[in-house]
């Protein structure tokens, strides 16, 4: 049985056909997922900036929709999953 993903910003379910981003703490393996929508991306950046700890390593993953037609999708993919990133936390 697969785990149901919920957006950490709006608490709504992230469905397989929704592109989303994930911020992973490599030490603990814990990942926070967010919808790609502008409101959720902005909150993701704010929450991530508050959560970052000195000396730890974090990875930002971008997960394309299950219907994305690109074989090797990235920013500006043919499916429109990640056309314009709204915010990035550093």
VENURQUI-V291930 format. One record per backbone hydrogen bond with DSSP energy under -0.5 kcal/mol. CO is the residue of the C=O (numbers start at 1). NH is the residue of the N-H. Records with the same first field share a line. If there is no record, write none. Layout:
BEGIN
CO = NH ; NH
END
This chain:
BEGIN
3 = 5
5 = 14
7 = 11
12 = 7
13 = 15
15 = 18
16 = 66
17 = 19
19 = 36
20 = 63
21 = 34
22 = 24 ; 61
23 = 32
24 = 26 ; 59
25 = 29
30 = 25
32 = 23
33 = 8
34 = 21
37 = 41
38 = 42
39 = 43
40 = 44
41 = 45
42 = 46
43 = 47
44 = 48
45 = 49
46 = 50
47 = 51
48 = 52
53 = 56
57 = 26
59 = 24 ; 61
61 = 22 ; 63
62 = 64
63 = 20
65 = 68
70 = 73
74 = 77
77 = 80
80 = 83
82 = 76
END
